[in-house]
Amino acid sequence: MIVKSPLKEKKTKPNVRKSPSKRTNGGSKSDKFVNVSGNGGRNHGRPIKEKKKSRISLPKVKPWKVVLGAFIIGGLGVLYLNHVFATQALLQEVQQLERQYNQAKRMHDDYRLTYERMIGPAEIYDKAKSRGFINGGPAEKIIEVEE
């Protein structure tokens, strides 16, 4: 005879497992358990690993973060456009200065050519002859040394 003490009463949860459904093929297979051994359809409490559906879930974004991000991206866009326009203005200024430099260089080359023509050997020889100088001939005379 078993005597239970009212002081040591254990609170247990009731068994919530469903009773296996009866099938016509003689065995009882539950949807959640697998028959590991071939023992006539009886299962031993081993659960089937269910395949979870992989769903891509985006993290929830709060509206104030979206607004702040839009303002930041807009500000960066304005800064970028200002930079582009400033760079284009600098490029135009550099090209204008380059054109001015090339024009000044061409003028300098023209003046140098005119100067070289004015002091060139042919002009000098003509001026010397008209003033009465005598041409000494070529400077590359052969010097003979007697031994």
N, CA, C and O of each residue as an XYZ file, in Angstrom:
588
protein
N       0.833     -1.168      0.000
C       0.000      0.000      0.000
C       0.886      1.243      0.000
O       1.841      1.342      0.771
N       0.555      2.182     -0.872
C       1.344      3.419     -1.016
C       0.595      4.540     -0.318
O      -0.589      4.782     -0.551
N       1.331      5.204      0.537
C       0.729      6.330      1.263
C       1.389      7.599      0.762
O       2.614      7.702      0.711
N       0.560      8.564      0.394
C       1.069      9.847     -0.067
C       0.839     10.889      1.015
O      -0.220     10.943      1.640
N       1.846     11.704      1.216
C       1.736     12.763      2.204
C       1.208     14.026      1.514
O       1.684     14.365      0.431
N       0.270     14.706      2.090
C      -0.247     15.937      1.474
C       0.778     17.070      1.510
O       0.641     18.043      0.768
N       1.797     16.961      2.357
C       2.794     18.019      2.439
C       3.785     17.970      1.283
O       4.326     19.007      0.900
N       4.028     16.825      0.736
C       5.011     16.672     -0.330
C       4.344     16.503     -1.689
O       4.746     15.651     -2.481
N       3.368     17.281     -1.946
C       2.645     17.149     -3.218
C       3.460     17.833     -4.317
O       3.808     19.008     -4.197
N       3.754     17.111     -5.363
C       4.517     17.653     -6.489
C       3.552     18.109     -7.558
O       2.610     17.404     -7.920
N       3.803     19.279     -8.045
C       2.966     19.784     -9.118
C       3.618     19.405    -10.442
O       4.734     19.838    -10.729
N       2.963     18.636    -11.214
C       3.486     18.209    -12.513
C       2.552     18.670    -13.608
O       1.350     18.832    -13.402
N       3.125     18.875    -14.761
C       2.334     19.283    -15.908
C       1.732     18.050    -16.548
O       2.363     16.993    -16.561
N       0.549     18.160    -17.068
C      -0.055     16.993    -17.726
C       0.640     16.701    -19.047
O       1.269     17.586    -19.628
N       0.533     15.486    -19.517
C       1.116     15.065    -20.776
C       0.327     15.697    -21.914
O      -0.876     15.472    -22.052
N       1.011     16.481    -22.716
C       0.314     17.199    -23.781
C       0.520     16.555    -25.138
O       0.077     17.104    -26.147
N       1.176     15.413    -25.193
C       1.378     14.752    -26.481
C       0.058     14.229    -27.002
O      -0.781     13.727    -26.253
N      -0.100     14.361    -28.297
C      -1.315     13.854    -28.920
C      -1.181     12.341    -29.094
O      -0.082     11.805    -29.239
N      -2.280     11.706    -29.076
C      -2.241     10.264    -29.301
C      -2.002     10.019    -30.787
O      -2.527     10.754    -31.624
N      -1.222      9.004    -31.125
C      -0.919      8.763    -32.537
C      -2.181      8.433    -33.314
O      -3.082      7.752    -32.824
N      -2.216      8.942    -34.552
C      -3.391      8.669    -35.384
C      -3.336      7.242    -35.888
O      -2.258      6.709    -36.154
N      -4.481      6.633    -36.017
C      -4.539      5.249    -36.478
C      -4.642      5.237    -37.990
O      -5.461      5.944    -38.577
N      -3.809      4.432    -38.609
C      -3.823      4.341    -40.062
C      -4.206      2.937    -40.480
O      -4.195      1.999    -39.683
N      -4.537      2.822    -41.721
C      -4.995      1.522    -42.210
C      -3.847      0.591    -42.558
O      -4.066     -0.604    -42.758
N      -2.602      1.120    -42.636
C      -1.506      0.245    -43.037
C      -0.928     -0.535    -41.856
O       0.079     -1.226    -42.017
N      -1.524     -0.445    -40.703
C      -1.103     -1.262    -39.575
C      -0.137     -0.567    -38.659
O      -0.013     -0.955    -37.498
N       0.539      0.423    -39.123
C       1.503      1.104    -38.271
C       0.997      2.480    -37.905
O       0.152      3.036    -38.606
N       1.494      3.029    -36.835
C       1.101      4.390    -36.446
C       2.337      5.281    -36.535
O       3.309      5.112    -35.798
N       2.269      6.215    -37.444
C       3.395      7.136    -37.586
C       2.897      8.544    -37.316
O       1.918      8.996    -37.910
N       3.551      9.197    -36.455
C       3.208     10.587    -36.169
C       3.972     11.482    -37.134
O       5.011     11.080    -37.657
N       3.472     12.691    -37.376
C       4.154     13.610    -38.285
C       5.415     14.195    -37.672
O       6.311     14.645    -38.386
N       5.482     14.186    -36.351
C       6.617     14.822    -35.713
C       7.697     13.848    -35.298
O       8.766     14.284    -34.872
N       7.475     12.582    -35.399
C       8.452     11.602    -34.966
C       8.799     10.676    -36.110
O       7.982     10.439    -36.999
N       9.993     10.162    -36.087
C      10.459      9.287    -37.153
C      10.691      7.886    -36.592
O      11.112      7.710    -35.449
N      10.407      6.921    -37.419
C      10.642      5.535    -37.052
C      12.083      5.212    -37.413
O      12.404      4.993    -38.581
N      12.956      5.181    -36.398
C      14.371      4.959    -36.644
C      14.646      3.493    -36.918
O      15.374      3.165    -37.855
N      14.102      2.646    -36.151
C      14.333      1.215    -36.365
C      13.138      0.636    -37.109
O      12.038      1.183    -37.041
N      13.343     -0.436    -37.800
C      12.244     -1.046    -38.550
C      11.406     -1.943    -37.658
O      11.359     -3.152    -37.889
N      10.745     -1.398    -36.649
C      10.011     -2.233    -35.704
C       8.502     -2.074    -35.857
O       7.796     -1.926    -34.859
N       8.002     -2.103    -37.073
C       6.562     -2.160    -37.285
C       5.839     -0.852    -37.060
O       4.667     -0.871    -36.685
N       6.463      0.253    -37.265
C       5.759      1.516    -37.181
C       5.755      2.160    -35.812
O       5.168      3.228    -35.640
N       6.399      1.535    -34.824
C       6.434      2.164    -33.498
C       7.583      3.157    -33.451
O       8.678      2.876    -33.940
N       7.336      4.291    -32.876
C       8.413      5.270    -32.745
C       8.874      5.323    -31.298
O       8.161      4.888    -30.394
N      10.032      5.840    -31.092
C      10.614      5.865    -29.762
C      10.897      7.288    -29.289
O      11.826      7.512    -28.513
N      10.121      8.221    -29.740
C      10.233      9.576    -29.233
C      11.351     10.407    -29.823
O      11.759     11.399    -29.219
N      11.851     10.037    -30.972
C      12.902     10.841    -31.599
C      12.237     11.810    -32.579
O      11.593     11.376    -33.535
N      12.386     13.092    -32.354
C      11.701     14.060    -33.219
C      12.365     14.180    -34.587
O      13.575     13.998    -34.727
N      11.558     14.487    -35.579
C      12.048     14.722    -36.935
C      12.601     16.143    -36.984
O      11.997     17.075    -36.451
N      13.723     16.293    -37.613
C      14.282     17.631    -37.769
C      13.510     18.327    -38.879
O      13.563     17.933    -40.044
N      12.802     19.358    -38.493
C      11.993     20.078    -39.469
C      12.879     21.057    -40.233
O      13.766     21.691    -39.661
N      12.625     21.165    -41.513
C      13.372     22.121    -42.331
C      12.723     23.484    -42.181
O      11.544     23.670    -42.485
N      13.517     24.430    -41.707
C      12.992     25.774    -41.532
C      13.071     26.508    -42.861
O      14.057     26.390    -43.587
N      12.054     27.247    -43.166
C      12.046     28.040    -44.390
C      12.961     29.241    -44.177
O      12.808     29.989    -43.211
N      13.897     29.410    -45.076
C      14.820     30.535    -44.948
C      14.165     31.774    -45.561
O      13.964     31.856    -46.773
N      13.849     32.699    -44.723
C      13.227     33.932    -45.164
C      14.230     35.055    -44.957
O      14.859     35.158    -43.904
N      14.367     35.876    -45.954
C      15.258     37.018    -45.832
C      14.466     38.142    -45.180
O      13.482     38.637    -45.730
N      14.906     38.519    -44.032
C      14.195     39.580    -43.324
C      15.114     40.789    -43.225
O      16.261     40.680    -42.792
N      14.607     41.910    -43.622
C      15.366     43.148    -43.517
C      15.231     43.700    -42.106
O      14.177     43.579    -41.482
N      16.291     44.297    -41.612
C      16.172     44.886    -40.278
C      15.220     46.074    -40.319
O      15.161     46.807    -41.307
N      14.491     46.250    -39.254
C      13.535     47.357    -39.205
C      14.293     48.659    -39.000
O      15.146     48.768    -38.119
N      13.971     49.633    -39.821
C      14.638     50.925    -39.761
C      13.621     51.954    -39.296
O      12.492     51.998    -39.786
N      14.028     52.761    -38.366
C      13.139     53.782    -37.839
C      13.092     54.970    -38.801
O      14.084     55.263    -39.467
N      11.962     55.647    -38.877
C      11.816     56.756    -39.841
C      12.806     57.891    -39.625
O      13.272     58.487    -40.595
N      13.135     58.201    -38.385
C      14.063     59.306    -38.161
C      15.443     58.990    -38.704
O      16.177     59.895    -39.103
N      15.807     57.703    -38.723
C      17.096     57.321    -39.298
C      17.088     57.499    -40.812
O      18.093     57.901    -41.399
N      15.966     57.203    -41.438
C      15.847     57.380    -42.889
C      15.945     58.860    -43.244
O      16.635     59.233    -44.193
N      15.244     59.707    -42.472
C      15.275     61.151    -42.728
C      16.682     61.697    -42.511
O      17.172     62.488    -43.317
N      17.331     61.283    -41.435
C      18.694     61.735    -41.160
C      19.646     61.279    -42.263
O      20.496     62.052    -42.706
N      19.511     60.040    -42.705
C      20.356     59.544    -43.797
C      20.123     60.322    -45.083
O      21.068     60.605    -45.819
N      18.856     60.674    -45.361
C      18.562     61.453    -46.568
C      19.203     62.833    -46.482
O      19.754     63.317    -47.471
N      19.142     63.473    -45.314
C      19.780     64.781    -45.161
C      21.295     64.688    -45.313
O      21.909     65.547    -45.946
N      21.889     63.668    -44.746
C      23.347     63.512    -44.854
C      23.749     63.268    -46.304
O      24.699     63.879    -46.794
N      23.038     62.384    -46.991
C      23.352     62.107    -48.397
C      23.135     63.362    -49.241
O      23.927     63.643    -50.141
N      22.067     64.120    -48.961
C      21.819     65.367    -49.682
C      22.925     66.384    -49.455
O      23.368     67.048    -50.393
N      23.374     66.506    -48.199
C      24.474     67.430    -47.891
C      25.755     67.046    -48.605
O      26.456     67.900    -49.148
N      26.059     65.749    -48.600
C      27.255     65.286    -49.313
C      27.122     65.522    -50.817
O      28.107     65.842    -51.482
N      25.924     65.369    -51.350
C      25.694     65.629    -52.772
C      25.920     67.093    -53.115
O      26.512     67.404    -54.149
N      25.451     68.004    -52.250
C      25.656     69.443    -52.485
C      27.143     69.768    -52.430
O      27.648     70.514    -53.269
N      27.848     69.211    -51.446
C      29.295     69.442    -51.362
C      30.013     68.937    -52.608
O      30.922     69.595    -53.113
N      29.610     67.780    -53.100
C      30.233     67.219    -54.298
C      29.979     68.112    -55.509
O      30.892     68.366    -56.296
N      28.740     68.590    -55.663
C      28.436     69.459    -56.805
C      29.215     70.771    -56.724
O      29.697     71.262    -57.744
N      29.347     71.349    -55.518
C      30.166     72.557    -55.366
C      31.615     72.286    -55.757
O      32.257     73.111    -56.407
N      32.116     71.139    -55.359
C      33.488     70.774    -55.716
C      33.646     70.645    -57.231
O      34.642     71.104    -57.790
N      32.679     70.028    -57.892
C      32.746     69.855    -59.348
C      32.745     71.207    -60.047
O      33.546     71.435    -60.953
N      31.841     72.120    -59.629
C      31.785     73.428    -60.272
C      33.054     74.239    -60.006
O      33.530     74.941    -60.898
N      33.603     74.155    -58.803
C      34.850     74.865    -58.500
C      35.996     74.303    -59.335
O      36.840     75.062    -59.814
N      36.036     73.002    -59.513
C      37.086     72.381    -60.325
C      36.971     72.812    -61.784
O      37.983     73.067    -62.437
N      35.744     72.893    -62.299
C      35.562     73.333    -63.685
C      35.996     74.788    -63.860
O      36.592     75.134    -64.880
N      35.704     75.643    -62.878
C      36.128     77.042    -62.951
C      37.656     77.140    -62.945
O      38.237     77.915    -63.705
N      38.301     76.348    -62.081
C      39.770     76.343    -62.049
C      40.357     75.848    -63.361
O      41.366     76.376    -63.829
N      39.739     74.845    -63.953
C      40.224     74.317    -65.223
C      40.133     75.372    -66.318
O      41.052     75.507    -67.125
N      39.036     76.120    -66.355
C      38.906     77.183    -67.358
C      39.959     78.259    -67.144
O      40.526     78.772    -68.109
N      40.227     78.609    -65.883
C      41.248     79.615    -65.596
C      42.634     79.120    -66.017
O      43.418     79.881    -66.584
N      42.932     77.877    -65.747
C      44.233     77.309    -66.133
C      44.376     77.293    -67.653
O      45.442     77.611    -68.180
N      43.311     76.925    -68.355
C      43.379     76.909    -69.815
C      43.581     78.319    -70.379
O      44.319     78.489    -71.349
N      42.941     79.326    -69.790
C      43.126     80.701    -70.244
C      44.568     81.153    -70.011
O      45.176     81.774    -70.884
N      45.111     80.841    -68.833
C      46.506     81.208    -68.548
C      47.464     80.480    -69.489
O      48.475     81.047    -69.902
N      47.156     79.243    -69.826
C      48.006     78.494    -70.760
C      47.981     79.131    -72.149
O      49.012     79.210    -72.818
N      46.793     79.587    -72.582
C      46.712     80.273    -73.880
C      47.530     81.557    -73.866
O      48.235     81.853    -74.831
N      47.443     82.324    -72.776
C      48.229     83.552    -72.675
C      49.720     83.251    -72.688
O      50.490     83.965    -73.330
N      50.135     82.201    -71.985
C      51.548     81.824    -71.960
C      52.034     81.435    -73.354
O      53.112     81.853    -73.775
N      51.243     80.637    -74.070
C      51.653     80.218    -75.419
C      51.745     81.420    -76.363
O      52.639     81.471    -77.208
N      50.837     82.380    -76.229
C      50.888     83.581    -77.070
C      52.143     84.402    -76.755
O      52.813     84.882    -77.670
N      52.463     84.566    -75.460
C      53.667     85.309    -75.080
C      54.919     84.582    -75.557
O      55.885     85.227    -75.966
N      54.921     83.252    -75.511
C      56.083     82.487    -75.969
C      56.278     82.634    -77.469
O      57.409     82.750    -77.939
N      55.168     82.630    -78.235
C      55.286     82.831    -79.686
C      55.850     84.215    -80.003
O      56.703     84.356    -80.879
N      55.372     85.232    -79.288
C      55.898     86.593    -79.507
C      57.386     86.652    -79.174
O      58.162     87.271    -79.903
N      57.787     86.011    -78.075
C      59.202     86.003    -77.690
C      60.053     85.307    -78.752
O      61.137     85.782    -79.093
N      59.566     84.192    -79.270
C      60.303     83.474    -80.318
C      60.424     84.324    -81.587
O      61.466     84.320    -82.243
N      59.354     85.052    -81.929
C      59.420     85.938    -83.101
C      60.451     87.052    -82.888
O      61.233     87.347    -83.792
N      60.460     87.667    -81.714
C      61.438     88.725    -81.429
C      62.872     88.175    -81.426
O      63.793     88.835    -81.908
N      63.051     86.987    -80.891
C      64.385     86.378    -80.870
C      64.868     86.101    -82.293
O      66.037     86.331    -82.603
N      63.974     85.608    -83.167
C      64.345     85.352    -84.560
C      64.735     86.645    -85.263
O      65.710     86.689    -86.014
N      63.957     87.699    -85.010
C      64.295     89.006    -85.607
C      65.651     89.478    -85.104
O      66.448     89.980    -85.896
N      65.934     89.336    -83.834
C      67.215     89.745    -83.267
C      68.360     88.932    -83.847
O      69.404     89.484    -84.194
N      68.168     87.618    -83.955
C      69.211     86.758    -84.514
C      69.510     87.148    -85.960
O      70.660     87.082    -86.393
N      68.482     87.555    -86.713
C      68.709     87.987    -88.090
C      69.481     89.295    -88.121
O      70.309     89.523    -89.004
N      69.195     90.163    -87.129
C      69.875     91.455    -87.115
C      71.358     91.314    -86.795
O      72.174     92.057    -87.340
N      71.722     90.380    -85.926
C      73.135     90.242    -85.546
C      73.775     89.027    -86.198
O      74.875     88.623    -85.821
N      73.108     88.460    -87.150
C      73.626     87.261    -87.791
C      74.906     87.551    -88.572
O      75.180     88.717    -88.856
N      75.697     86.547    -88.929
C      76.989     86.727    -89.612
C      76.863     87.427    -90.969
O      77.718     88.247    -91.304
N      75.858     87.138    -91.735
C      75.752     87.758    -93.059
C      75.573     89.261    -92.922
O      76.191     90.022    -93.666
N      74.756     89.696    -92.002
C      74.548     91.138    -91.800
C      75.829     91.790    -91.298
O      76.192     92.883    -91.734
N      76.506     91.119    -90.385
C      77.740     91.689    -89.822
C      78.807     91.830    -90.916
O      79.499     92.845    -90.993
N      78.927     90.800    -91.756
C      79.920     90.880    -92.841
C      79.580     92.007    -93.818
O      80.469     92.710    -94.300
N      78.286     92.171    -94.103
C      77.887     93.248    -95.025
C      78.188     94.620    -94.433
O      78.675     95.507    -95.134
N      77.899     94.798    -93.149
C      78.164     96.082    -92.500
C      79.669     96.348    -92.434
O      80.112     97.479    -92.637
N      80.452     95.306    -92.150
C      81.914     95.480    -92.062
C      82.498     95.850    -93.417
O      83.387     96.698    -93.483
N      82.021     95.235    -94.510
C      82.524     95.524    -95.855
C      82.176     96.962    -96.251
O      82.982     97.660    -96.866
N      80.956     97.394    -95.888
C      80.562     98.761    -96.244
C      81.358     99.798    -95.463
O      81.471    100.936    -95.918
N      81.897     99.460    -94.342
C      82.688    100.402    -93.534
C      84.186    100.290    -93.837
O      84.987    101.031    -93.267
N      84.559     99.394    -94.708
C      85.952     99.338    -95.148
C      86.802     98.265    -94.515
O      88.021     98.283    -94.687
N      86.227     97.344    -93.800
C      87.029     96.266    -93.223
C      87.351     95.233    -94.298
O      86.631     95.088    -95.286
N      88.464     94.514    -94.073
C      88.904     93.499    -95.016
C      88.579     92.125    -94.424
O      88.762     91.868    -93.235
N      88.095     91.269    -95.300
C      87.752     89.909    -94.881
C      89.029     89.122    -94.686
O      89.871     89.053    -95.582
N      89.172     88.525    -93.502
C      90.371     87.772    -93.182
C      90.333     86.356    -93.705
O      91.322     85.641    -93.544
N      89.300     85.924    -94.294
C      89.191     84.567    -94.800
C      88.741     83.612    -93.720
O      88.380     84.014    -92.614
N      88.768     82.345    -94.062
C      88.324     81.361    -93.076
C      89.294     81.255    -91.905
O      90.498     81.457    -92.064
N      88.774     80.946    -90.760
C      89.587     80.859    -89.551
C      90.291     79.525    -89.456
O      91.121     79.334    -88.567
N      89.990     78.617    -90.327
C      90.569     77.282    -90.249
C      91.710     77.119    -91.257
O      91.630     76.291    -92.164
N      92.742     77.893    -91.094
C      93.906     77.727    -91.956
C      94.780     76.630    -91.394
O      94.828     76.417    -90.182
N      95.460     75.945    -92.265
C      96.344     74.854    -91.856
C      97.703     75.455    -91.472
O      98.328     76.195    -92.231
N      98.112     75.106    -90.284
C      99.410     75.595    -89.813
C     100.420     74.472    -90.002
O     100.250     73.354    -89.516
N     101.456     74.811    -90.714
C     102.525     73.819    -90.950
C     103.679     74.105    -90.030
O     104.121     75.249    -89.923
N     104.172     73.090    -89.367
C     105.278     73.222    -88.423
C     106.483     72.541    -89.047
O     106.416     71.376    -89.438
N     107.608     73.292    -89.141
C     108.843     72.739    -89.713
C     109.679     72.133    -88.604
O     109.778     72.681    -87.506
N     110.260     71.028    -88.901
C     111.098     70.369    -87.918
C     112.544     70.446    -88.260
O     113.382     69.932    -87.520
